[in-house]
Amino acid sequence: MIQAFSQSPVYARVDGYVRTWYVDIGAHVTKGQLLAEIDAPEVDQQLNQAQAMLKQAETSLALAKLTAPRYQELIKTNSVIAAGGGSKQPEPSRRKRPTSRLPRPP
């Protein structure tokens, strides 16, 4: 009786359906040889979503690269306030003063 030197169980890494089977059960294989192709609709959907998100991020980056120099020039001329550089409160002389005071509780 002939026995294999070593045995390795084969498990799928993803859920899916076997599209193409390249090697028969019991056939000799080499390291790295493709055994089968699997259709994995869930993984394909995740890939499509990730590609769409990448495209959106690339578009946002391109827009930021276009608008950043324009805002830098506007900041230099004080046409806009830099993020975090402006005061949210009006100057003390321009604040509205209360017209009446509420009585203090006894």
N, C-alpha and C positions, 0 to 999 in steps of 0.2 A: 504494500500500500504506500502511495506517495503522499506526503504531507507537506503543506506550505511551511516555509521557514518562518514567516510571520504573517499575521492576519490583522487587518484593520477594518473596523466597521466604517461604513460610509453614511454620513448623515447630511441632509440638506441644510443649508444655512438660512434659507428663506422658504416661505410657503409658496407653492406654485404648482404648475403642471409641466410634465416633461414634454418639451417640444420635439427634441431630436435626441435619439439614443445612439451614441457612436461605438460603444463597446458592449459586447455580449457578456452576460454573467459567466464568470469562470475564465474569461480570456486574459492573456498576459497583458499587462499595462506597464508603462514607464512613468517615472516620477514627473509630475506636471502635465501629464496627458489629459486632454479634455475627454470626459466620459459622457457627458450629456449636456444639453441646453435646456434651461427651465424658463418657462413663461411665468413671470411674477407680476401680476397686474398691480398689486399694492405697492411694490417697490418701484414700478414704472411711474405710478402716480406720484409717489414721493419725489422721484427724480425730476419729473416735470414741474412740480411745485418749487423745488429747490432752484431749478434753472430759471423759473419766472422771478423768484425772489432775487437771484443774482442779477438778472437783467434790470430789475427795478433799482437795485443798489448801485449798479453801474451808471444808470441814467441819473440818479440823484447826485452821484459824485461828479458827473460831467456838468450838471447844472450848478453845483456848488463851486466848481472851478471857474465857471463863467461869471458868477455873481460876486464872488469874493473880492476880486480886484476892484469892481465897481463900488462895493461898500467900503473898501479901504480908502478910496478917494473921497467918498462922501463923509467918512469919519474925520478925515484930515481937514475938511472945510466946515466941520461942525454942522453938516446938513442932517445927520442922523446921530443918535446916541449909541455908543458902543454897548454891547451886551454887558450888563452888570456895572456900567460906568455912570448911568444916569440916576438921578434922585427921584424917587416916587413922590416925595412930599414937596409941596410948593415952598418957596422961600418964606421965612417967618413974617415978613412984612406983607405978604400977599395972602396969608391964611385967613380964612373967615373966622371972625370972633363970634362966640356964642352971644345971641341977643338976649337971652334970658337964662336965669339959673334956676334949677329945680331946688325946692327947699330940702334941707337935710332932714333925714328921719330923726325923731326924738330919741 
